[in-house]
Amino acid sequence: MSNTKDTDMTIHPLRVGIIAATIFAALGLSAALLPAGASVIQPSQTIIETPTEFVVTTASGKYVKEGIAAFEKRDYPKSVAMNKASLRLKPKGKTAAAALSNLCASWAMLDEAFRAEAACQAALTIKPNYGPAQSNLERLESKRATE
């Protein structure tokens, strides 16, 4: 492991497995999407702030990009469908985390708080310090507090 200025989170592997299995089951996804190890967010990622205050982020993959386009047009059901299509291709790393984080934002806009939270948690299981998912989870919690 390299020393970084970021705080390392150490989570017991069994706990991660239980959390991941629960989250992925709630999303209807296969746990095979989880990589053997998690990595930290890369500074080169592109984040798109939307008028909704939720964040969608770009990643490789046609379906993620189509999901972002749908989100920006406020077509949240289509955004959900595109990000789920991306996840069915079993992406790894950033692409998987981006699709899950974007799925979180879309479900939040559809008032599907449980699914939104599960998607954000799944993204953070794959990439524990993934900024877009952390941001969306915070915004989801803020949205809940004001309701």
N, CA, C and O atoms as a GROMACS GRO file, in nm:
protein
  588
    1MET      N    1   0.083  -0.119   0.000
    1MET     CA    2   0.000   0.000   0.000
    1MET      C    3   0.087   0.124   0.000
    1MET      O    4   0.191   0.129   0.066
    2SER      N    5   0.043   0.223  -0.074
    2SER     CA    6   0.118   0.349  -0.077
    2SER      C    7   0.058   0.446   0.023
    2SER      O    8  -0.061   0.440   0.055
    3ASN      N    9   0.141   0.536   0.071
    3ASN     CA   10   0.092   0.639   0.161
    3ASN      C   11   0.027   0.748   0.080
    3ASN      O   12   0.084   0.797  -0.018
    4THR      N   13  -0.093   0.788   0.119
    4THR     CA   14  -0.163   0.898   0.054
    4THR      C   15  -0.214   0.992   0.160
    4THR      O   16  -0.216   0.958   0.279
    5LYS      N   17  -0.254   1.109   0.119
    5LYS     CA   18  -0.310   1.205   0.213
    5LYS      C   19  -0.453   1.169   0.248
    5LYS      O   20  -0.505   1.217   0.349
    6ASP      N   21  -0.517   1.085   0.166
    6ASP     CA   22  -0.654   1.042   0.193
    6ASP      C   23  -0.655   0.946   0.310
    6ASP      O   24  -0.558   0.874   0.332
    7THR      N   25  -0.762   0.945   0.385
    7THR     CA   26  -0.775   0.853   0.496
    7THR      C   27  -0.812   0.717   0.441
    7THR      O   28  -0.906   0.704   0.363
    8ASP      N   29  -0.738   0.615   0.481
    8ASP     CA   30  -0.769   0.479   0.441
    8ASP      C   31  -0.880   0.424   0.529
    8ASP      O   32  -0.875   0.440   0.651
    9MET      N   33  -0.978   0.361   0.469
    9MET     CA   34  -1.082   0.295   0.545
    9MET      C   35  -1.051   0.146   0.545
    9MET      O   36  -1.034   0.086   0.439
   10THR      N   37  -1.043   0.088   0.662
   10THR     CA   38  -1.021  -0.055   0.671
   10THR      C   39  -1.151  -0.118   0.716
   10THR      O   40  -1.202  -0.089   0.825
   11ILE      N   41  -1.204  -0.204   0.632
   11ILE     CA   42  -1.330  -0.271   0.662
   11ILE      C   43  -1.302  -0.420   0.656
   11ILE      O   44  -1.236  -0.469   0.565
   12HIS      N   45  -1.354  -0.492   0.754
   12HIS     CA   46  -1.335  -0.636   0.759
   12HIS      C   47  -1.396  -0.699   0.634
   12HIS      O   48  -1.510  -0.668   0.599
   13PRO      N   49  -1.321  -0.786   0.565
   13PRO     CA   50  -1.370  -0.846   0.439
   13PRO      C   51  -1.505  -0.916   0.451
   13PRO      O   52  -1.585  -0.911   0.358
   14LEU      N   53  -1.532  -0.981   0.564
   14LEU     CA   54  -1.660  -1.049   0.581
   14LEU      C   55  -1.773  -0.947   0.584
   14LEU      O   56  -1.878  -0.968   0.524
   15ARG      N   57  -1.750  -0.836   0.654
   15ARG     CA   58  -1.852  -0.731   0.661
   15ARG      C   59  -1.878  -0.673   0.522
   15ARG      O   60  -1.993  -0.651   0.484
   16VAL      N   61  -1.772  -0.649   0.446
   16VAL     CA   62  -1.787  -0.598   0.309
   16VAL      C   63  -1.869  -0.696   0.227
   16VAL      O   64  -1.958  -0.656   0.152
   17GLY      N   65  -1.840  -0.824   0.241
   17GLY     CA   66  -1.914  -0.926   0.166
   17GLY      C   67  -2.061  -0.927   0.200
   17GLY      O   68  -2.145  -0.939   0.111
   18ILE      N   69  -2.094  -0.913   0.328
   18ILE     CA   70  -2.234  -0.913   0.371
   18ILE      C   71  -2.302  -0.786   0.321
   18ILE      O   72  -2.413  -0.792   0.267
   19ILE      N   73  -2.236  -0.672   0.338
   19ILE     CA   74  -2.293  -0.546   0.293
   19ILE      C   75  -2.313  -0.549   0.142
   19ILE      O   76  -2.420  -0.514   0.091
   20ALA      N   77  -2.211  -0.592   0.070
   20ALA     CA   78  -2.218  -0.596  -0.076
   20ALA      C   79  -2.329  -0.690  -0.123
   20ALA      O   80  -2.405  -0.655  -0.214
   21ALA      N   81  -2.338  -0.806  -0.063
   21ALA     CA   82  -2.442  -0.901  -0.104
   21ALA      C   83  -2.581  -0.843  -0.082
   21ALA      O   84  -2.669  -0.860  -0.166
   22THR      N   85  -2.600  -0.774   0.031
   22THR     CA   86  -2.729  -0.713   0.060
   22THR      C   87  -2.761  -0.603  -0.040
   22THR      O   88  -2.872  -0.596  -0.093
   23ILE      N   89  -2.664  -0.518  -0.067
   23ILE     CA   90  -2.684  -0.407  -0.160
   23ILE      C   91  -2.710  -0.460  -0.300
   23ILE      O   92  -2.804  -0.417  -0.367
   24PHE      N   93  -2.628  -0.553  -0.344
   24PHE     CA   94  -2.644  -0.604  -0.479
   24PHE      C   95  -2.775  -0.680  -0.494
   24PHE      O   96  -2.836  -0.676  -0.601
   25ALA      N   97  -2.819  -0.750  -0.389
   25ALA     CA   98  -2.948  -0.819  -0.395
   25ALA      C   99  -3.061  -0.717  -0.407
   25ALA      O  100  -3.156  -0.737  -0.483
   26ALA      N  101  -3.051  -0.606  -0.331
   26ALA     CA  102  -3.153  -0.501  -0.338
   26ALA      C  103  -3.161  -0.439  -0.477
   26ALA      O  104  -3.267  -0.397  -0.522
   27LEU      N  105  -3.047  -0.434  -0.544
   27LEU     CA  106  -3.042  -0.377  -0.678
   27LEU      C  107  -3.072  -0.479  -0.787
   27LEU      O  108  -3.088  -0.444  -0.904
   28GLY      N  109  -3.081  -0.606  -0.748
   28GLY     CA  110  -3.104  -0.711  -0.846
   28GLY      C  111  -2.982  -0.739  -0.931
   28GLY      O  112  -2.993  -0.779  -1.047
   29LEU      N  113  -2.862  -0.717  -0.873
   29LEU     CA  114  -2.737  -0.735  -0.946
   29LEU      C  115  -2.658  -0.853  -0.892
   29LEU      O  116  -2.680  -0.897  -0.779
   30SER      N  117  -2.567  -0.902  -0.972
   30SER     CA  118  -2.481  -1.012  -0.932
   30SER      C  119  -2.362  -0.959  -0.853
   30SER      O  120  -2.303  -0.858  -0.890
   31ALA      N  121  -2.327  -1.026  -0.746
   31ALA     CA  122  -2.210  -0.988  -0.667
   31ALA      C  123  -2.081  -1.009  -0.746
   31ALA      O  124  -1.974  -0.967  -0.702
   32ALA      N  125  -2.089  -1.073  -0.861
   32ALA     CA  126  -1.971  -1.092  -0.945
   32ALA      C  127  -1.916  -0.959  -0.996
   32ALA      O  128  -1.804  -0.953  -1.045
   33LEU      N  129  -1.995  -0.852  -0.985
   33LEU     CA  130  -1.949  -0.720  -1.027
   33LEU      C  131  -1.842  -0.665  -0.935
   33LEU      O  132  -1.766  -0.576  -0.974
   34LEU      N  133  -1.834  -0.715  -0.813
   34LEU     CA  134  -1.737  -0.662  -0.718
   34LEU      C  135  -1.596  -0.706  -0.754
   34LEU      O  136  -1.572  -0.824  -0.779
   35PRO      N  137  -1.503  -0.612  -0.758
   35PRO     CA  138  -1.366  -0.648  -0.786
   35PRO      C  139  -1.301  -0.708  -0.662
   35PRO      O  140  -1.353  -0.695  -0.551
   36ALA      N  141  -1.187  -0.774  -0.681
   36ALA     CA  142  -1.116  -0.834  -0.568
   36ALA      C  143  -1.070  -0.726  -0.470
   36ALA      O  144  -1.072  -0.751  -0.349
   37GLY      N  145  -1.031  -0.609  -0.517
   37GLY     CA  146  -0.988  -0.501  -0.430
   37GLY      C  147  -1.052  -0.370  -0.474
   37GLY      O  148  -1.088  -0.355  -0.590
   38ALA      N  149  -1.065  -0.279  -0.383
   38ALA     CA  150  -1.125  -0.149  -0.417
   38ALA      C  151  -1.014  -0.047  -0.439
   38ALA      O  152  -0.906  -0.058  -0.381
   39SER      N  153  -1.038   0.050  -0.522
   39SER     CA  154  -0.940   0.155  -0.545
   39SER      C  155  -1.000   0.290  -0.514
   39SER      O  156  -1.121   0.305  -0.500
   40VAL      N  157  -0.914   0.388  -0.504
   40VAL     CA  158  -0.954   0.524  -0.469
   40VAL      C  159  -0.991   0.602  -0.594
   40VAL      O  160  -0.940   0.574  -0.702
   41ILE      N  161  -1.078   0.699  -0.579
   41ILE     CA  162  -1.121   0.783  -0.690
   41ILE      C  163  -1.002   0.845  -0.762
   41ILE      O  164  -0.906   0.887  -0.698
   42GLN      N  165  -1.009   0.850  -0.891
   42GLN     CA  166  -0.903   0.910  -0.971
   42GLN      C  167  -0.933   1.057  -0.992
   42GLN      O  168  -1.048   1.093  -1.019
   43PRO      N  169  -0.834   1.144  -0.980
   43PRO     CA  170  -0.859   1.287  -0.993
   43PRO      C  171  -0.900   1.330  -1.133
   43PRO      O  172  -0.949   1.442  -1.151
   44SER      N  173  -0.883   1.246  -1.233
   44SER     CA  174  -0.913   1.284  -1.370
   44SER      C  175  -1.059   1.264  -1.409
   44SER      O  176  -1.097   1.292  -1.523
   45GLN      N  177  -1.143   1.216  -1.318
   45GLN     CA  178  -1.281   1.189  -1.353
   45GLN      C  179  -1.356   1.317  -1.385
   45GLN      O  180  -1.320   1.424  -1.337
   46THR      N  181  -1.458   1.306  -1.466
   46THR     CA  182  -1.542   1.420  -1.501
   46THR      C  183  -1.671   1.410  -1.424
   46THR      O  184  -1.740   1.308  -1.431
   47ILE      N  185  -1.705   1.514  -1.352
   47ILE     CA  186  -1.828   1.517  -1.274
   47ILE      C  187  -1.919   1.623  -1.335
   47ILE      O  188  -1.875   1.733  -1.366
   48ILE      N  189  -2.044   1.588  -1.350
   48ILE     CA  190  -2.141   1.681  -1.408
   48ILE      C  191  -2.241   1.719  -1.298
   48ILE      O  192  -2.317   1.635  -1.251
   49GLU      N  193  -2.239   1.847  -1.259
   49GLU     CA  194  -2.338   1.896  -1.163
   49GLU      C  195  -2.467   1.919  -1.239
   49GLU      O  196  -2.466   1.975  -1.349
   50THR      N  197  -2.577   1.878  -1.183
   50THR     CA  198  -2.705   1.893  -1.248
   50THR      C  199  -2.793   1.987  -1.167
   50THR      O  200  -2.765   2.009  -1.049
   51PRO      N  201  -2.897   2.041  -1.226
   51PRO     CA  202  -2.984   2.132  -1.152
   51PRO      C  203  -3.050   2.066  -1.031
   51PRO      O  204  -3.100   2.136  -0.944
   52THR      N  205  -3.050   1.936  -1.025
   52THR     CA  206  -3.115   1.864  -0.917
   52THR      C  207  -3.029   1.856  -0.793
   52THR      O  208  -3.076   1.812  -0.688
   53GLU      N  209  -2.904   1.896  -0.802
   53GLU     CA  210  -2.804   1.889  -0.698
   53GLU      C  211  -2.746   1.750  -0.680
   53GLU      O  212  -2.656   1.731  -0.598
   54PHE      N  213  -2.795   1.653  -0.753
   54PHE     CA  214  -2.731   1.522  -0.752
   54PHE      C  215  -2.624   1.524  -0.860
   54PHE      O  216  -2.631   1.603  -0.954
   55VAL      N  217  -2.526   1.438  -0.847
   55VAL     CA  218  -2.411   1.438  -0.937
   55VAL      C  219  -2.415   1.313  -1.023
   55VAL      O  220  -2.435   1.202  -0.972
   56VAL      N  221  -2.395   1.330  -1.153
   56VAL     CA  222  -2.372   1.216  -1.240
   56VAL      C  223  -2.230   1.231  -1.294
   56VAL      O  224  -2.180   1.342  -1.310
   57THR      N  225  -2.167   1.121  -1.319
   57THR     CA  226  -2.027   1.124  -1.360
   57THR      C  227  -2.003   1.038  -1.482
   57THR      O  228  -2.066   0.933  -1.498
   58THR      N  229  -1.914   1.082  -1.567
   58THR     CA  230  -1.887   1.008  -1.690
   58THR      C  231  -1.793   0.891  -1.664
   58THR      O  232  -1.713   0.892  -1.570
   59ALA      N  233  -1.804   0.795  -1.748
   59ALA     CA  234  -1.715   0.679  -1.747
   59ALA      C  235  -1.725   0.618  -1.886
   59ALA      O  236  -1.812   0.654  -1.965
   60SER      N  237  -1.635   0.526  -1.914
   60SER     CA  238  -1.642   0.461  -2.044
   60SER      C  239  -1.770   0.378  -2.051
   60SER      O  240  -1.821   0.332  -1.949
   61GLY      N  241  -1.819   0.362  -2.167
   61GLY     CA  242  -1.936   0.279  -2.185
   61GLY      C  243  -2.054   0.357  -2.240
   61GLY      O  244  -2.091   0.462  -2.190
   62LYS      N  245  -2.110   0.302  -2.345
   62LYS     CA  246  -2.223   0.363  -2.415
   62LYS      C  247  -2.341   0.385  -2.322
   62LYS      O  248  -2.402   0.492  -2.324
   63TYR      N  249  -2.375   0.285  -2.240
   63TYR     CA  250  -2.495   0.295  -2.159
   63TYR      C  251  -2.481   0.399  -2.048
   63TYR      O  252  -2.578   0.468  -2.016
   64VAL      N  253  -2.363   0.411  -1.990
   64VAL     CA  254  -2.343   0.515  -1.887
   64VAL      C  255  -2.363   0.653  -1.950
   64VAL      O  256  -2.429   0.738  -1.892
   65LYS      N  257  -2.306   0.673  -2.067
   65LYS     CA  258  -2.320   0.802  -2.135
   65LYS      C  259  -2.466   0.830  -2.173
   65LYS      O  260  -2.512   0.943  -2.160
   66GLU      N  261  -2.537   0.728  -2.218
   66GLU     CA  262  -2.679   0.746  -2.252
   66GLU      C  263  -2.761   0.773  -2.126
   66GLU      O  264  -2.858   0.849  -2.129
   67GLY      N  265  -2.721   0.711  -2.015
   67GLY     CA  266  -2.788   0.735  -1.888
   67GLY      C  267  -2.770   0.879  -1.842
   67GLY      O  268  -2.863   0.940  -1.789
   68ILE      N  269  -2.650   0.934  -1.863
   68ILE     CA  270  -2.624   1.074  -1.826
   68ILE      C  271  -2.709   1.166  -1.914
   68ILE      O  272  -2.770   1.261  -1.863
   69ALA      N  273  -2.713   1.139  -2.043
   69ALA     CA  274  -2.793   1.222  -2.134
   69ALA      C  275  -2.940   1.221  -2.092
   69ALA      O  276  -3.006   1.325  -2.093
   70ALA      N  277  -2.991   1.105  -2.056
   70ALA     CA  278  -3.130   1.095  -2.012
   70ALA      C  279  -3.151   1.171  -1.881
   70ALA      O  280  -3.253   1.238  -1.864
   71PHE      N  281  -3.056   1.160  -1.789
   71PHE     CA  282  -3.065   1.230  -1.661
   71PHE      C  283  -3.070   1.381  -1.684
   71PHE      O  284  -3.152   1.452  -1.624
   72GLU      N  285  -2.984   1.429  -1.771
   72GLU     CA  286  -2.980   1.573  -1.799
   72GLU      C  287  -3.109   1.623  -1.862
   72GLU      O  288  -3.144   1.740  -1.848
   73LYS      N  289  -3.180   1.534  -1.931
   73LYS     CA  290  -3.311   1.569  -1.991
   73LYS      C  291  -3.425   1.543  -1.893
   73LYS      O  292  -3.543   1.558  -1.926
   74ARG      N  293  -3.388   1.504  -1.770
   74ARG     CA  294  -3.484   1.472  -1.664
   74ARG      C  295  -3.570   1.350  -1.697
   74ARG      O  296  -3.682   1.336  -1.646
   75ASP      N  297  -3.517   1.263  -1.781
   75ASP     CA  298  -3.585   1.137  -1.813
   75ASP      C  299  -3.524   1.031  -1.721
   75ASP      O  300  -3.445   0.947  -1.764
   76TYR      N  301  -3.562   1.037  -1.593
   76TYR     CA  302  -3.501   0.951  -1.492
   76TYR      C  303  -3.529   0.802  -1.512
   76TYR      O  304  -3.439   0.721  -1.488
   77PRO      N  305  -3.649   0.762  -1.557
   77PRO     CA  306  -3.668   0.618  -1.582
   77PRO      C  307  -3.572   0.566  -1.690
   77PRO      O  308  -3.519   0.455  -1.677
   78LYS      N  309  -3.549   0.645  -1.795
   78LYS     CA  310  -3.455   0.601  -1.898
   78LYS      C  311  -3.313   0.597  -1.842
   78LYS      O  312  -3.235   0.508  -1.876
   79SER      N  313  -3.278   0.694  -1.758
   79SER     CA  314  -3.145   0.695  -1.696
   79SER      C  315  -3.124   0.568  -1.612
   79SER      O  316  -3.018   0.507  -1.617
   80VAL      N  317  -3.227   0.531  -1.536
   80VAL     CA  318  -3.220   0.407  -1.458
   80VAL      C  319  -3.196   0.288  -1.552
   80VAL      O  320  -3.109   0.206  -1.527
   81ALA      N  321  -3.274   0.280  -1.658
   81ALA     CA  322  -3.264   0.168  -1.751
   81ALA      C  323  -3.125   0.160  -1.815
   81ALA      O  324  -3.068   0.052  -1.828
   82MET      N  325  -3.069   0.274  -1.854
   82MET     CA  326  -2.937   0.276  -1.918
   82MET      C  327  -2.826   0.235  -1.821
   82MET      O  328  -2.735   0.161  -1.859
   83ASN      N  329  -2.833   0.283  -1.698
   83ASN     CA  330  -2.731   0.246  -1.600
   83ASN      C  331  -2.742   0.099  -1.560
   83ASN      O  332  -2.641   0.034  -1.535
   84LYS      N  333  -2.864   0.048  -1.552
   84LYS     CA  334  -2.881  -0.095  -1.524
   84LYS      C  335  -2.828  -0.178  -1.641
   84LYS      O  336  -2.768  -0.283  -1.620
   85ALA      N  337  -2.849  -0.129  -1.764
   85ALA     CA  338  -2.795  -0.200  -1.881
   85ALA      C  339  -2.643  -0.203  -1.875
   85ALA      O  340  -2.582  -0.304  -1.908
   86SER      N  341  -2.584  -0.094  -1.834
   86SER     CA  342  -2.438  -0.090  -1.818
   86SER      C  343  -2.392  -0.193  -1.716
   86SER      O  344  -2.294  -0.264  -1.739
   87LEU      N  345  -2.462  -0.202  -1.605
   87LEU     CA  346  -2.422  -0.295  -1.499
   87LEU      C  347  -2.439  -0.441  -1.540
   87LEU      O  348  -2.366  -0.528  -1.493
   88ARG      N  349  -2.535  -0.468  -1.628
   88ARG     CA  350  -2.552  -0.606  -1.677
   88ARG      C  351  -2.432  -0.653  -1.758
   88ARG      O  352  -2.410  -0.773  -1.775
   89LEU      N  353  -2.352  -0.557  -1.809
   89LEU     CA  354  -2.230  -0.592  -1.883
   89LEU      C  355  -2.112  -0.624  -1.791
   89LEU      O  356  -2.002  -0.653  -1.838
   90LYS      N  357  -2.136  -0.617  -1.661
   90LYS     CA  358  -2.037  -0.647  -1.557
   90LYS      C  359  -1.910  -0.562  -1.569
   90LYS      O  360  -1.800  -0.615  -1.581
   91PRO      N  361  -1.927  -0.430  -1.566
   91PRO     CA  362  -1.810  -0.343  -1.573
   91PRO      C  363  -1.726  -0.355  -1.446
   91PRO      O  364  -1.772  -0.410  -1.345
   92LYS      N  365  -1.606  -0.304  -1.452
   92LYS     CA  366  -1.515  -0.308  -1.336
   92LYS      C  367  -1.483  -0.166  -1.293
   92LYS      O  368  -1.503  -0.071  -1.369
   93GLY      N  369  -1.434  -0.152  -1.173
   93GLY     CA  370  -1.378  -0.028  -1.122
   93GLY      C  371  -1.464   0.095  -1.140
   93GLY      O  372  -1.581   0.097  -1.103
   94LYS      N  373  -1.404   0.199  -1.200
   94LYS     CA  374  -1.470   0.329  -1.212
   94LYS      C  375  -1.600   0.321  -1.291
   94LYS      O  376  -1.697   0.387  -1.256
   95THR      N  377  -1.603   0.240  -1.396
   95THR     CA  378  -1.725   0.232  -1.477
   95THR      C  379  -1.840   0.176  -1.394
   95THR      O  380  -1.952   0.226  -1.401
   96ALA      N  381  -1.813   0.073  -1.315
   96ALA     CA  382  -1.917   0.015  -1.229
   96ALA      C  383  -1.960   0.116  -1.122
   96ALA      O  384  -2.080   0.134  -1.098
   97ALA      N  385  -1.863   0.182  -1.060
   97ALA     CA  386  -1.895   0.280  -0.956
   97ALA      C  387  -1.974   0.397  -1.014
   97ALA      O  388  -2.068   0.446  -0.951
   98ALA      N  389  -1.936   0.442  -1.134
   98ALA     CA  390  -2.008   0.554  -1.198
   98ALA      C  391  -2.152   0.514  -1.229
   98ALA      O  392  -2.244   0.591  -1.202
   99ALA      N  393  -2.171   0.396  -1.286
   99ALA     CA  394  -2.306   0.352  -1.320
   99ALA      C  395  -2.392   0.342  -1.193
   99ALA      O  396  -2.509   0.381  -1.194
  100LEU      N  397  -2.336   0.290  -1.086
  100LEU     CA  398  -2.410   0.278  -0.960
  100LEU      C  399  -2.440   0.414  -0.898
  100LEU      O  400  -2.550   0.437  -0.849
  101SER      N  401  -2.343   0.504  -0.901
  101SER     CA  402  -2.363   0.638  -0.847
  101SER      C  403  -2.468   0.714  -0.929
  101SER      O  404  -2.552   0.784  -0.873
  102ASN      N  405  -2.462   0.699  -1.062
  102ASN     CA  406  -2.561   0.762  -1.148
  102ASN      C  407  -2.700   0.701  -1.126
  102ASN      O  408  -2.801   0.770  -1.130
  103LEU      N  409  -2.702   0.572  -1.102
  103LEU     CA  410  -2.827   0.503  -1.070
  103LEU      C  411  -2.885   0.559  -0.940
  103LEU      O  412  -3.006   0.577  -0.928
  104CYS      N  413  -2.799   0.585  -0.844
  104CYS     CA  414  -2.840   0.646  -0.718
  104CYS      C  415  -2.909   0.779  -0.744
  104CYS      O  416  -3.018   0.805  -0.693
  105ALA      N  417  -2.845   0.863  -0.824
  105ALA     CA  418  -2.902   0.996  -0.854
  105ALA      C  419  -3.038   0.984  -0.923
  105ALA      O  420  -3.131   1.057  -0.890
  106SER      N  421  -3.048   0.892  -1.018
  106SER     CA  422  -3.173   0.875  -1.091
  106SER      C  423  -3.285   0.825  -1.000
  106SER      O  424  -3.397   0.877  -1.004
  107TRP      N  425  -3.254   0.724  -0.920
  107TRP     CA  426  -3.356   0.672  -0.829
  107TRP      C  427  -3.396   0.777  -0.725
  107TRP      O  428  -3.512   0.784  -0.685
  108ALA      N  429  -3.301   0.858  -0.681
  108ALA     CA  430  -3.334   0.964  -0.586
  108ALA      C  431  -3.435   1.061  -0.647
  108ALA      O  432  -3.528   1.106  -0.580
  109MET      N  433  -3.416   1.092  -0.775
  109MET     CA  434  -3.508   1.183  -0.843
  109MET      C  435  -3.646   1.120  -0.865
  109MET      O  436  -3.745   1.192  -0.884
  110LEU      N  437  -3.652   0.989  -0.862
  110LEU     CA  438  -3.780   0.917  -0.874
  110LEU      C  439  -3.840   0.887  -0.737
  110LEU      O  440  -3.938   0.814  -0.726
  111ASP      N  441  -3.781   0.946  -0.632
  111ASP     CA  442  -3.826   0.924  -0.493
  111ASP      C  443  -3.820   0.778  -0.451
  111ASP      O  444  -3.904   0.730  -0.374
  112GLU      N  445  -3.719   0.708  -0.502
  112GLU     CA  446  -3.694   0.569  -0.464
  112GLU      C  447  -3.573   0.570  -0.370
  112GLU      O  448  -3.464   0.525  -0.407
  113ALA      N  449  -3.593   0.622  -0.249
  113ALA     CA  450  -3.482   0.645  -0.156
  113ALA      C  451  -3.406   0.516  -0.120
  113ALA      O  452  -3.284   0.517  -0.114
  114PHE      N  453  -3.477   0.406  -0.097
  114PHE     CA  454  -3.410   0.280  -0.060
  114PHE      C  455  -3.318   0.233  -0.172
  114PHE      O  456  -3.202   0.198  -0.148
  115ARG      N  457  -3.370   0.233  -0.294
  115ARG     CA  458  -3.288   0.190  -0.408
  115ARG      C  459  -3.173   0.288  -0.431
  115ARG      O  460  -3.061   0.246  -0.463
  116ALA      N  461  -3.199   0.417  -0.416
  116ALA     CA  462  -3.093   0.517  -0.435
  116ALA      C  463  -2.981   0.494  -0.335
  116ALA      O  464  -2.864   0.493  -0.373
  117GLU      N  465  -3.016   0.476  -0.210
  117GLU     CA  466  -2.913   0.454  -0.108
  117GLU      C  467  -2.837   0.325  -0.135
  117GLU      O  468  -2.714   0.321  -0.120
  118ALA      N  469  -2.907   0.220  -0.173
  118ALA     CA  470  -2.840   0.092  -0.203
  118ALA      C  471  -2.741   0.108  -0.318
  118ALA      O  472  -2.632   0.051  -0.314
  119ALA      N  473  -2.778   0.184  -0.420
  119ALA     CA  474  -2.689   0.205  -0.534
  119ALA      C  475  -2.564   0.282  -0.492
  119ALA      O  476  -2.452   0.248  -0.531
  120CYS      N  477  -2.582   0.387  -0.412
  120CYS     CA  478  -2.466   0.463  -0.364
  120CYS      C  479  -2.376   0.376  -0.277
  120CYS      O  480  -2.253   0.381  -0.291
  121GLN      N  481  -2.435   0.299  -0.189
  121GLN     CA  482  -2.354   0.211  -0.102
  121GLN      C  483  -2.278   0.108  -0.185
  121GLN      O  484  -2.164   0.074  -0.154
  122ALA      N  485  -2.343   0.057  -0.290
  122ALA     CA  486  -2.275  -0.039  -0.377
  122ALA      C  487  -2.157   0.027  -0.447
  122ALA      O  488  -2.050  -0.034  -0.459
  123ALA      N  489  -2.174   0.150  -0.494
  123ALA     CA  490  -2.063   0.222  -0.558
  123ALA      C  491  -1.948   0.239  -0.459
  123ALA      O  492  -1.831   0.224  -0.496
  124LEU      N  493  -1.982   0.271  -0.335
  124LEU     CA  494  -1.878   0.290  -0.233
  124LEU      C  495  -1.815   0.158  -0.189
  124LEU      O  496  -1.704   0.158  -0.136
  125THR      N  497  -1.883   0.049  -0.210
  125THR     CA  498  -1.823  -0.082  -0.183
  125THR      C  499  -1.715  -0.111  -0.286
  125THR      O  500  -1.611  -0.168  -0.254
  126ILE      N  501  -1.740  -0.071  -0.409
  126ILE     CA  502  -1.643  -0.092  -0.517
  126ILE      C  503  -1.527   0.007  -0.505
  126ILE      O  504  -1.411  -0.032  -0.520
  127LYS      N  505  -1.557   0.133  -0.480
  127LYS     CA  506  -1.456   0.239  -0.468
  127LYS      C  507  -1.489   0.319  -0.342
  127LYS      O  508  -1.567   0.414  -0.348
  128PRO      N  509  -1.431   0.282  -0.228
  128PRO     CA  510  -1.469   0.340  -0.099
  128PRO      C  511  -1.463   0.493  -0.089
  128PRO      O  512  -1.539   0.551  -0.012
  129ASN      N  513  -1.377   0.557  -0.162
  129ASN     CA  514  -1.366   0.703  -0.154
  129ASN      C  515  -1.419   0.771  -0.280
  129ASN      O  516  -1.372   0.879  -0.316
  130TYR      N  517  -1.515   0.710  -0.346
  130TYR     CA  518  -1.566   0.761  -0.472
  130TYR      C  519  -1.650   0.886  -0.448
  130TYR      O  520  -1.762   0.877  -0.397
  131GLY      N  521  -1.597   1.001  -0.485
  131GLY     CA  522  -1.658   1.130  -0.457
  131GLY      C  523  -1.801   1.146  -0.505
  131GLY      O  524  -1.885   1.191  -0.427
  132PRO      N  525  -1.834   1.112  -0.630
  132PRO     CA  526  -1.973   1.128  -0.675
  132PRO      C  527  -2.073   1.050  -0.590
  132PRO      O  528  -2.180   1.100  -0.558
  133ALA      N  529  -2.038   0.927  -0.554
  133ALA     CA  530  -2.129   0.846  -0.472
  133ALA      C  531  -2.140   0.904  -0.332
  133ALA      O  532  -2.249   0.908  -0.274
  134GLN      N  533  -2.028   0.949  -0.276
  134GLN     CA  534  -2.032   1.013  -0.144
  134GLN      C  535  -2.121   1.136  -0.148
  134GLN      O  536  -2.203   1.157  -0.058
  135SER      N  537  -2.104   1.218  -0.250
  135SER     CA  538  -2.182   1.339  -0.266
  135SER      C  539  -2.331   1.307  -0.281
  135SER      O  540  -2.415   1.372  -0.217
  136ASN      N  541  -2.364   1.209  -0.364
  136ASN     CA  542  -2.504   1.172  -0.384
  136ASN      C  543  -2.566   1.116  -0.256
  136ASN      O  544  -2.682   1.143  -0.227
  137LEU      N  545  -2.489   1.040  -0.181
  137LEU     CA  546  -2.540   0.986  -0.056
  137LEU      C  547  -2.568   1.098   0.044
  137LEU      O  548  -2.670   1.096   0.112
  138GLU      N  549  -2.478   1.196   0.051
  138GLU     CA  550  -2.499   1.311   0.139
  138GLU      C  551  -2.624   1.389   0.096
  138GLU      O  552  -2.704   1.430   0.180
  139ARG      N  553  -2.640   1.409  -0.033
  139ARG     CA  554  -2.756   1.483  -0.083
  139ARG      C  555  -2.885   1.406  -0.059
  139ARG      O  556  -2.989   1.464  -0.030
  140LEU      N  557  -2.877   1.274  -0.072
  140LEU     CA  558  -2.994   1.191  -0.044
  140LEU      C  559  -3.033   1.204   0.102
  140LEU      O  560  -3.152   1.217   0.133
  141GLU      N  561  -2.936   1.201   0.192
  141GLU     CA  562  -2.963   1.215   0.334
  141GLU      C  563  -3.020   1.353   0.365
  141GLU      O  564  -3.111   1.366   0.448
  142SER      N  565  -2.969   1.456   0.299
  142SER     CA  566  -3.021   1.592   0.318
  142SER      C  567  -3.165   1.602   0.268
  142SER      O  568  -3.250   1.665   0.332
  143LYS      N  569  -3.191   1.538   0.155
  143LYS     CA  570  -3.327   1.538   0.099
  143LYS      C  571  -3.425   1.471   0.195
  143LYS      O  572  -3.536   1.519   0.215
  144ARG      N  573  -3.382   1.359   0.254
  144ARG     CA  574  -3.466   1.289   0.351
  144ARG      C  575  -3.495   1.376   0.474
  144ARG      O  576  -3.607   1.379   0.524
  145ALA      N  577  -3.392   1.448   0.520
  145ALA     CA  578  -3.406   1.530   0.640
  145ALA      C  579  -3.503   1.645   0.620
  145ALA      O  580  -3.565   1.691   0.716
  146THR      N  581  -3.518   1.693   0.498
  146THR     CA  582  -3.609   1.805   0.472
  146THR      C  583  -3.750   1.761   0.438
  146THR      O  584  -3.840   1.845   0.426
  147GLU      N  585  -3.772   1.633   0.424
  147GLU     CA  586  -3.907   1.584   0.389
  147GLU      C  587  -3.991   1.560   0.512
  147GLU      O  588  -4.106   1.519   0.501
   0.00000   0.00000   0.00000
